[in-house]
Amino acid sequence: MGFVDFLATLGEYLPAVTKPKDRPSLATKLLWSFIAVIVYLVMASIPLYGVTSANSFLSNFLAEEIIFASTQGTLAQLGIGPIITSGLIMQILVGSKLIQMDLAKEEDQARFTEAEKGLAFVFILVESALFGYVFTRTAGNIELSAIVTIQLIVATYIILLLDEMIQKGWGLGSGISLFILAGVTKIMFWDMFGIAAVSNQNLPVGFFPVLISDIVSGKNILSLIVNTSTTTPFQPDLVGLISTIGLIILIIYLTNINIQIPVTTQRLRGIKTTIPLNFLYVSSIPVIFVSVLGADFQLFASLASYISSPASTVLTDIANAFFFPPANVPHSVFALVVDPIGAVIYAVVFIVLSIIFGILWIDVAGLDPATQAQQMVEAGMEIPGMRNSPKVIEGILARYIYPLGFYSSLIVGVIAVLATFLGVYGTGVGILLAVTIAIQYYNLLAYERTLEMYPLLKRIIGE
């Protein structure tokens, strides 16, 4: 039995959510999605039993908390990290042909899903054990470490089941998207309206309560325009608020830009249509990879430091050489002026890695011209005036796809870096994810609403 077969078998034996027998109504889907988000937020507010205080080495991993929808020191400590990590690894293995699977076939698709779930469970076990050890190492109590580990395993698996419930049709979209959107929204809300500091998450008092307090007490509010503190790099300021609003508008505008490629179909001769290629062709994938890679290097370097070994020194050197410690990254205009050289180095490294990951993702995720051309031919589409050959169509698509991949990776990288420098609420990566997810849900709601208004469409599209 191969490794993938082992993971698929493991996934089959794990507790699962069954698909609904009949298609739920939009109201039912919204209800279950709302329940899933509430359960997640409650878990993200319940501290782990046996963990008396947050560990200092986790205090600055805001990017990882956003991408993995995790909350430090709570039942949602791991968040959706194991699910995302297993999904990316499986997609890379299949896309690079290291695993021979045809996801167009139902059998292989089911096997892929079960293997992905099995791998996620393996990550849950490993990460829970690591955090259980680190959180309780000072106590030197094996029983306490086991209790924390079990809490993390059960809680994270519940999050996995919530995601599975939504994806199987009980809710809208996916739990991963919902939890990320909820996490980013929570951080943005706290940055604006929080009335108390939350030290274990490095979240400061909100901008508006501080503004009102300073006005009432007669303090100078000029310090709220730009954060000049070096001890609290994530302190919200007016520049960050304005930048947040501007960034949201910019991302919505860029997301709605499409490159139209004219095509016709063999079944409807003479009728021309277009295939839209989004200007942000790789979406926010490049900055996700860079942020996760940097956060993981810092995280594992910190974890390794608790286990005396040469690996900790190597990981720390790599992390500090290529990925600045989060506390040292300029998170305001003031910090940018204080350390311009460090800011330039950080920006160059981040943007270059974004471009590299973006180009690689096109080939790995099946977004390359060859795959897209083959799909067009199989769907009976052709480009007017061109021979209906995959090679010919591939050559034409290559003129669009690779430049789009390069420039979209460059743009999202620049946006993420500038957002960090301007102190955007929720970070640039968080805003990119939240806005794109919100747009996806808007389109999904419109689609579901249309199906309810016109039931005949369900038969036409096979729903």
C-alpha positions as CSV (number, residue, x, y, z in Angstrom):
1,M,0.0,0.0,0.0
2,G,1.4,3.4,-1.1
3,F,1.5,6.5,1.1
4,V,-1.5,8.1,-0.7
5,D,-3.5,4.9,-0.3
6,F,-2.7,4.8,3.4
7,L,-3.8,8.4,3.8
8,A,-7.0,7.7,1.8
9,T,-7.8,4.7,3.9
10,L,-7.2,6.7,7.1
11,G,-9.5,9.4,5.8
12,E,-12.2,6.8,5.1
13,Y,-12.2,5.6,8.7
14,L,-12.2,9.0,10.3
15,P,-15.6,10.5,11.4
16,A,-17.2,12.4,8.5
17,V,-20.2,14.5,7.6
18,T,-22.7,13.0,5.2
19,K,-24.1,14.9,2.2
20,P,-27.7,16.2,2.4
21,K,-30.1,14.0,0.5
22,D,-31.9,17.0,-1.0
23,R,-30.5,20.3,-1.9
24,P,-31.0,22.6,1.1
25,S,-32.6,26.0,0.6
26,L,-30.6,29.2,0.6
27,A,-32.0,30.0,4.1
28,T,-30.9,26.6,5.4
29,K,-27.4,27.0,3.9
30,L,-27.1,30.5,5.5
31,L,-28.3,29.1,8.8
32,W,-25.7,26.3,8.9
33,S,-22.9,28.7,7.7
34,F,-23.8,31.1,10.5
35,I,-23.8,28.3,13.1
36,A,-20.4,27.1,11.8
37,V,-18.9,30.6,12.1
38,I,-20.4,31.1,15.6
39,V,-18.9,27.7,16.8
40,Y,-15.5,28.7,15.4
41,L,-15.6,32.2,17.1
42,V,-16.6,30.6,20.4
43,M,-13.7,28.1,20.1
44,A,-11.4,31.0,19.3
45,S,-12.5,32.7,22.5
46,I,-12.1,29.7,24.9
47,P,-8.6,29.4,26.3
48,L,-6.8,26.1,26.5
49,Y,-7.1,24.4,29.8
50,G,-3.7,24.1,31.5
51,V,-2.2,27.0,29.6
52,T,-1.9,29.8,32.1
53,S,-0.3,32.4,29.9
54,A,0.6,32.9,26.2
55,N,4.1,32.1,25.2
56,S,6.3,34.9,24.0
57,F,7.5,33.2,21.0
58,L,4.0,33.1,19.5
59,S,3.2,36.8,20.2
60,N,4.0,38.2,16.8
61,F,2.7,35.6,14.3
62,L,-0.2,37.8,13.2
63,A,0.2,36.8,9.5
64,E,-0.1,33.1,10.3
65,E,-3.1,33.8,12.6
66,I,-4.9,35.5,9.7
67,I,-4.1,32.9,7.0
68,F,-4.7,29.9,9.3
69,A,-7.7,31.6,11.1
70,S,-6.1,30.7,14.4
71,T,-6.2,32.4,17.7
72,Q,-3.3,32.1,20.1
73,G,-3.8,30.2,23.3
74,T,-7.3,29.1,22.5
75,L,-9.0,25.9,21.2
76,A,-8.5,27.4,17.8
77,Q,-4.8,27.5,18.2
78,L,-4.2,25.5,15.0
79,G,-7.2,26.9,13.2
80,I,-7.4,25.7,9.6
81,G,-3.6,25.4,9.3
82,P,-3.6,21.5,9.0
83,I,-6.4,21.7,6.4
84,I,-4.7,24.3,4.3
85,T,-1.3,22.7,4.5
86,S,-2.5,19.3,3.5
87,G,-4.5,20.7,0.7
88,L,-1.6,22.6,-0.7
89,I,0.7,19.6,-0.4
90,M,-1.7,17.3,-2.2
91,Q,-2.4,19.9,-5.0
92,I,1.4,20.3,-5.5
93,L,1.9,16.5,-5.6
94,V,-0.9,16.0,-8.1
95,G,0.0,19.1,-10.2
96,S,3.7,18.1,-10.5
97,K,2.7,14.6,-11.5
98,L,4.4,13.1,-8.5
99,I,1.1,11.4,-7.8
100,Q,-0.8,10.0,-10.7
101,M,-4.4,11.1,-10.3
102,D,-7.0,12.3,-12.8
103,L,-9.2,14.6,-10.8
104,A,-11.7,14.6,-13.6
105,K,-12.6,11.1,-12.7
106,E,-15.0,10.7,-9.7
107,E,-13.0,7.7,-8.3
108,D,-9.7,9.6,-8.3
109,Q,-11.4,12.8,-7.0
110,A,-12.9,10.8,-4.0
111,R,-9.5,9.2,-3.3
112,F,-7.8,12.6,-3.4
113,T,-10.4,14.1,-1.0
114,E,-10.0,11.2,1.5
115,A,-6.1,11.4,1.2
116,E,-6.3,15.1,1.8
117,K,-8.4,14.5,4.9
118,G,-6.1,11.8,6.2
119,L,-3.0,14.1,5.7
120,A,-4.8,16.9,7.5
121,F,-5.4,14.5,10.5
122,V,-1.7,13.6,10.5
123,F,-0.8,17.3,10.7
124,I,-3.3,17.8,13.5
125,L,-1.6,15.0,15.5
126,V,1.9,16.3,15.0
127,E,1.2,20.0,15.5
128,S,-1.0,19.3,18.6
129,A,1.8,17.3,20.2
130,L,4.4,20.0,19.4
131,F,2.2,22.8,20.9
132,G,1.2,20.6,23.8
133,Y,4.8,20.1,24.7
134,V,5.8,23.8,24.3
135,F,2.8,25.2,26.2
136,T,3.6,23.0,29.2
137,R,7.3,22.4,29.1
138,T,8.0,24.8,32.0
139,A,5.6,22.8,34.2
140,G,7.4,19.6,33.3
141,N,4.1,17.7,33.6
142,I,3.6,15.0,31.0
143,E,-0.1,14.6,32.0
144,L,-0.7,18.3,31.5
145,S,1.0,18.2,28.1
146,A,-1.3,15.2,27.1
147,I,-4.4,17.2,28.2
148,V,-3.4,20.2,26.1
149,T,-2.6,18.0,23.2
150,I,-5.9,16.2,23.3
151,Q,-7.8,19.5,23.5
152,L,-6.0,20.7,20.4
153,I,-6.7,17.4,18.5
154,V,-10.4,17.4,19.3
155,A,-10.9,21.1,18.7
156,T,-9.0,21.2,15.4
157,Y,-10.9,18.1,14.2
158,I,-14.2,19.8,15.0
159,I,-13.1,22.7,12.8
160,L,-12.2,20.2,10.0
161,L,-15.7,18.7,10.3
162,L,-17.3,22.2,10.2
163,D,-15.4,22.9,6.9
164,E,-16.5,19.5,5.6
165,M,-20.1,20.2,6.5
166,I,-20.1,23.4,4.5
167,Q,-18.3,22.0,1.5
168,K,-20.6,19.0,1.3
169,G,-23.6,21.3,0.7
170,W,-25.0,22.1,4.1
171,G,-23.6,25.6,3.9
172,L,-22.2,28.1,1.4
173,G,-18.8,28.0,-0.1
174,S,-16.2,26.5,2.2
175,G,-15.5,26.7,5.9
176,I,-11.9,27.7,5.2
177,S,-13.0,30.9,3.4
178,L,-15.7,31.7,6.1
179,F,-13.2,31.3,9.0
180,I,-10.6,33.4,7.3
181,L,-13.1,36.1,6.6
182,A,-14.4,36.0,10.2
183,G,-10.9,36.1,11.6
184,V,-9.8,39.1,9.4
185,T,-13.1,40.9,10.2
186,K,-12.6,40.4,13.9
187,I,-9.1,41.8,13.8
188,M,-10.2,44.9,11.7
189,F,-13.2,45.5,14.1
190,W,-10.9,45.3,17.1
191,D,-8.4,47.7,15.5
192,M,-11.2,50.2,15.0
193,F,-13.5,49.7,18.0
194,G,-11.7,47.6,20.6
195,I,-12.0,49.0,24.1
196,A,-9.3,46.9,25.8
197,A,-5.9,45.6,24.8
198,V,-5.6,41.9,24.2
199,S,-1.9,41.2,25.0
200,N,-1.8,37.5,24.1
201,Q,-2.9,38.4,20.5
202,N,-0.8,41.6,20.2
203,L,-4.1,43.4,19.4
204,P,-4.1,47.0,20.6
205,V,-6.9,49.3,21.8
206,G,-9.1,50.4,18.9
207,F,-8.5,53.7,17.0
208,F,-11.9,55.3,17.6
209,P,-12.1,54.6,21.4
210,V,-8.6,56.1,21.8
211,L,-9.5,59.1,19.6
212,I,-12.6,59.8,21.7
213,S,-10.7,59.3,25.0
214,D,-7.9,61.7,23.9
215,I,-10.4,64.4,22.8
216,V,-12.4,64.2,26.0
217,S,-9.2,64.3,28.2
218,G,-7.7,67.1,26.1
219,K,-4.7,65.1,24.9
220,N,-2.8,65.8,21.7
221,I,-4.3,63.6,19.0
222,L,-1.5,64.2,16.5
223,S,0.1,60.9,17.7
224,L,-2.9,59.1,16.4
225,I,-2.2,60.3,12.8
226,V,0.9,58.1,12.5
227,N,2.0,55.5,15.0
228,T,5.4,56.6,16.4
229,S,5.7,53.7,18.9
230,T,8.5,51.2,18.5
231,T,7.1,48.9,21.3
232,T,3.6,48.4,19.8
233,P,4.2,48.1,16.0
234,F,0.6,47.2,15.3
235,Q,-1.0,50.2,17.0
236,P,-3.8,51.5,14.7
237,D,-3.5,55.1,13.4
238,L,-5.3,57.4,11.0
239,V,-2.9,56.6,8.1
240,G,-3.7,52.9,8.6
241,L,-7.5,53.6,8.6
242,I,-7.4,55.6,5.4
243,S,-5.1,53.1,3.8
244,T,-7.4,50.3,4.7
245,I,-10.4,51.9,3.0
246,G,-8.3,52.8,0.0
247,L,-6.9,49.3,-0.3
248,I,-10.3,47.7,-0.2
249,I,-11.5,49.9,-3.0
250,L,-8.4,49.2,-5.1
251,I,-8.7,45.4,-4.6
252,I,-12.4,45.5,-5.6
253,Y,-11.5,47.5,-8.7
254,L,-8.6,45.1,-9.7
255,T,-10.7,42.0,-9.1
256,N,-13.3,43.2,-11.6
257,I,-10.8,43.8,-14.4
258,N,-10.9,40.9,-16.9
259,I,-9.0,40.2,-20.1
260,Q,-11.5,38.9,-22.7
261,I,-10.5,36.1,-25.1
262,P,-13.0,35.7,-28.1
263,V,-14.1,32.1,-28.6
264,T,-16.9,30.2,-30.4
265,T,-18.4,26.7,-29.7
266,Q,-18.7,23.9,-32.2
267,R,-22.4,23.4,-31.1
268,L,-23.4,27.0,-31.7
269,R,-21.7,28.0,-34.9
270,G,-21.7,31.7,-35.7
271,I,-22.3,32.7,-32.1
272,K,-19.3,34.4,-30.6
273,T,-18.6,34.8,-26.9
274,T,-15.6,35.4,-24.7
275,I,-13.6,33.7,-21.9
276,P,-12.6,36.1,-19.2
277,L,-9.2,35.9,-17.6
278,N,-9.0,37.8,-14.3
279,F,-6.4,40.5,-14.2
280,L,-5.3,39.2,-10.8
281,Y,-4.8,35.8,-12.4
282,V,-3.2,34.1,-9.4
283,S,-5.4,35.9,-6.9
284,S,-3.7,36.2,-3.5
285,I,-1.9,32.9,-3.7
286,P,1.7,34.3,-4.0
287,V,1.5,36.4,-0.9
288,I,-0.2,33.6,1.0
289,F,2.8,31.3,0.2
290,V,5.4,34.0,1.1
291,S,3.6,34.9,4.4
292,V,3.1,31.2,5.4
293,L,6.7,30.4,4.5
294,G,8.1,33.3,6.5
295,A,5.8,32.6,9.5
296,D,6.6,28.9,9.4
297,F,10.4,29.5,9.4
298,Q,10.0,31.8,12.4
299,L,7.6,29.5,14.2
300,F,9.6,26.3,13.7
301,A,12.8,28.2,14.6
302,S,11.1,29.2,17.9
303,L,9.8,25.7,18.5
304,A,13.3,24.2,17.8
305,S,14.8,26.6,20.3
306,Y,12.9,24.7,23.0
307,I,14.6,21.5,21.9
308,S,18.4,21.9,22.1
309,S,19.7,21.0,18.7
310,P,21.8,22.6,15.9
311,A,18.6,22.8,13.8
312,S,17.3,25.7,15.8
313,T,20.4,27.8,15.0
314,V,20.1,27.0,11.3
315,L,16.4,27.7,11.1
316,T,16.8,31.0,13.1
317,D,19.6,32.2,10.7
318,I,17.5,31.4,7.6
319,A,14.4,33.0,9.1
320,N,16.3,36.2,10.1
321,A,18.2,36.3,6.8
322,F,15.2,36.0,4.4
323,F,12.2,36.7,6.6
324,F,12.4,39.5,9.1
325,P,11.2,38.8,12.6
326,P,7.6,40.1,12.6
327,A,8.3,42.7,15.3
328,N,11.1,44.2,13.2
329,V,9.1,44.6,10.0
330,P,8.1,48.3,9.5
331,H,4.4,48.4,10.3
332,S,3.9,52.2,10.0
333,V,5.2,55.2,8.1
334,F,7.3,56.3,11.1
335,A,9.0,52.9,11.2
336,L,9.6,53.1,7.5
337,V,11.4,56.4,7.9
338,V,13.4,55.1,10.9
339,D,14.7,52.0,9.0
340,P,14.5,52.7,5.2
341,I,17.2,50.2,4.3
342,G,15.5,47.4,6.2
343,A,12.2,48.3,4.6
344,V,13.7,48.1,1.1
345,I,15.3,44.7,1.8
346,Y,12.1,43.3,3.2
347,A,10.1,44.7,0.2
348,V,12.5,43.2,-2.4
349,V,12.6,39.8,-0.8
350,F,8.8,39.7,-0.4
351,I,8.0,40.9,-3.9
352,V,10.6,38.6,-5.6
353,L,9.3,35.6,-3.7
354,S,5.7,36.5,-4.6
355,I,6.6,36.5,-8.3
356,I,8.4,33.2,-8.1
357,F,5.6,31.5,-6.2
358,G,3.0,33.1,-8.6
359,I,4.7,31.7,-11.7
360,L,5.2,28.3,-10.1
361,W,1.6,28.2,-9.0
362,I,0.4,28.6,-12.6
363,D,2.1,25.3,-13.6
364,V,1.3,23.4,-10.4
365,A,-2.4,24.4,-10.1
366,G,-3.3,23.6,-13.8
367,L,-3.6,27.3,-14.8
368,D,-0.9,26.9,-17.4
369,P,-1.7,27.5,-21.2
370,A,-1.4,23.8,-22.1
371,T,-3.9,22.6,-19.5
372,Q,-6.3,25.5,-20.3
373,A,-6.0,24.8,-24.0
374,Q,-6.8,21.1,-23.5
375,Q,-9.8,22.0,-21.5
376,M,-11.1,24.4,-24.1
377,V,-10.7,21.7,-26.9
378,E,-12.5,19.1,-24.7
379,A,-15.3,21.6,-24.1
380,G,-15.7,22.2,-27.8
381,M,-14.5,25.8,-27.8
382,E,-12.2,27.3,-30.4
383,I,-10.7,30.7,-31.2
384,P,-12.1,32.3,-34.4
385,G,-9.7,32.2,-37.3
386,M,-7.5,29.6,-35.6
387,R,-7.1,25.9,-36.2
388,N,-8.8,23.9,-33.5
389,S,-5.6,22.4,-32.2
390,P,-4.4,22.3,-28.5
391,K,-0.9,23.5,-29.5
392,V,-2.2,26.5,-31.5
393,I,-4.6,27.5,-28.7
394,E,-1.8,27.0,-26.2
395,G,0.4,29.4,-28.0
396,I,-2.3,32.1,-28.1
397,L,-3.1,31.6,-24.4
398,A,0.5,31.8,-23.4
399,R,0.6,35.4,-24.7
400,Y,-1.9,36.2,-22.0
401,I,-1.4,33.8,-19.1
402,Y,2.3,34.2,-18.3
403,P,2.3,38.0,-18.5
404,L,-0.9,38.0,-16.3
405,G,0.8,35.6,-13.9
406,F,3.9,37.8,-13.6
407,Y,2.1,41.2,-13.3
408,S,-0.6,39.9,-11.0
409,S,2.0,38.4,-8.7
410,L,4.0,41.6,-8.8
411,I,0.9,43.7,-8.0
412,V,-0.4,41.6,-5.1
413,G,3.2,41.5,-3.7
414,V,3.5,45.3,-3.9
415,I,0.0,45.8,-2.4
416,A,0.9,43.5,0.6
417,V,4.2,45.3,1.2
418,L,2.8,48.8,1.0
419,A,-0.2,47.8,3.2
420,T,2.3,46.6,5.8
421,F,4.3,49.8,5.6
422,L,1.1,51.9,5.9
423,G,-0.2,49.9,8.9
424,V,-3.3,48.7,7.2
425,Y,-5.8,47.1,9.7
426,G,-5.8,43.4,9.4
427,T,-2.6,43.4,7.3
428,G,-2.3,43.6,3.6
429,V,-2.5,39.8,3.2
430,G,-5.6,39.7,5.4
431,I,-7.4,42.5,3.4
432,L,-6.5,40.7,0.1
433,L,-8.0,37.5,1.4
434,A,-11.1,39.1,3.0
435,V,-12.0,41.2,-0.1
436,T,-11.6,38.3,-2.6
437,I,-13.6,35.9,-0.3
438,A,-16.3,38.5,0.2
439,I,-16.6,39.0,-3.6
440,Q,-16.8,35.2,-4.1
441,Y,-19.6,35.0,-1.5
442,Y,-21.5,37.9,-3.2
443,N,-21.4,36.0,-6.5
444,L,-22.3,32.8,-4.8
445,L,-25.3,34.4,-3.0
446,A,-26.5,35.9,-6.4
447,Y,-26.2,32.4,-8.0
448,E,-28.1,30.7,-5.2
449,R,-30.8,33.4,-5.2
450,T,-31.2,33.0,-9.0
451,L,-31.7,29.3,-8.7
452,E,-34.4,29.8,-6.1
453,M,-36.2,32.4,-8.2
454,Y,-36.1,30.2,-11.4
455,P,-36.3,26.5,-10.4
456,L,-36.2,25.5,-14.1
457,L,-32.5,26.5,-14.1
458,K,-31.8,23.7,-11.6
459,R,-32.8,21.1,-14.2
460,I,-30.9,22.8,-17.0
461,I,-27.6,22.9,-15.1
462,G,-28.3,19.5,-13.4
463,E,-28.5,20.8,-9.8
